[in-house]
Amino acid sequence: MPNPKEFKSEKEWMSACMPHLLKIEKKKRDQAIAQCLGMWRQWKKKAENFNNRVVAKKVINAFLERNRGIAPIKKDREIEKW
């Protein structure tokens, strides 16, 4: 079975996935379409979640790097200064 990670577009993925399911696994056309689309969407969602975590981590690290000298807020009066 092909791996969705290896394809840049849904069209490329479907072109590889469908023949595999139809010829090798003997799935019906509707089943093959549903399975291929489901696998593609699941992979895209995981990839987006991973990318979001990577971006969030970079943003947090950049913020912490730029604000090393900021002392933690200890009293409510210090919040009012802002």
C-alpha positions in Angstrom: 0.0 0.0 0.0 1.4 3.4 -0.9 2.0 6.0 1.9 0.3 9.4 1.7 3.4 11.1 2.9 5.1 10.3 -0.4 2.6 12.4 -2.4 2.4 16.1 -2.8 -1.3 16.3 -3.9 -4.5 14.5 -3.3 -4.7 13.8 -7.1 -1.3 12.1 -7.1 -2.3 10.1 -4.0 -5.6 8.9 -5.5 -3.7 7.9 -8.7 -1.5 5.6 -6.6 -4.0 4.4 -4.0 -7.0 3.5 -6.2 -5.2 1.0 -8.4 -3.7 -0.7 -5.4 -7.1 -1.1 -3.7 -8.9 -2.1 -6.8 -6.4 -4.6 -8.2 -4.5 -6.0 -5.3 -7.0 -5.8 -2.5 -10.0 -6.3 -4.8 -12.1 -3.5 -3.2 -15.2 -2.2 -4.9 -14.8 1.2 -6.5 -16.9 3.1 -3.9 -15.0 1.4 -1.1 -11.6 2.2 -2.6 -12.6 5.9 -3.1 -13.8 6.2 0.5 -10.7 4.4 1.9 -8.2 6.5 -0.2 -9.9 9.8 0.6 -10.1 8.9 4.3 -6.4 8.0 4.4 -5.5 11.2 2.7 -7.6 13.4 4.9 -6.3 11.7 8.1 -2.7 12.2 7.0 -3.3 15.8 6.1 -4.9 16.5 9.5 -1.9 14.9 11.3 0.6 16.8 9.2 -1.3 20.1 9.9 -1.4 19.4 13.6 2.3 18.6 13.6 3.1 21.8 11.7 1.0 23.8 14.1 2.9 22.4 17.1 6.3 23.2 15.4 5.2 26.8 14.7 3.9 27.3 18.2 7.1 26.0 19.7 9.2 28.3 17.5 7.0 31.3 18.5 7.2 30.5 22.2 11.0 30.0 22.0 11.5 33.3 20.1 9.4 35.1 22.7 11.3 33.6 25.5 14.6 34.4 23.8 13.7 38.0 23.3 12.4 38.5 26.8 15.0 36.9 28.9 15.5 40.1 31.0 11.9 40.5 32.0 11.5 39.8 35.7 8.4 37.8 36.7 5.5 39.7 38.0 5.4 39.5 41.7 2.6 41.9 42.8 -0.6 43.2 41.4 0.8 46.8 41.3 3.4 45.7 38.7 0.5 44.6 36.4 -1.0 48.1 36.7 2.2 49.6 35.2 1.5 47.9 32.0 
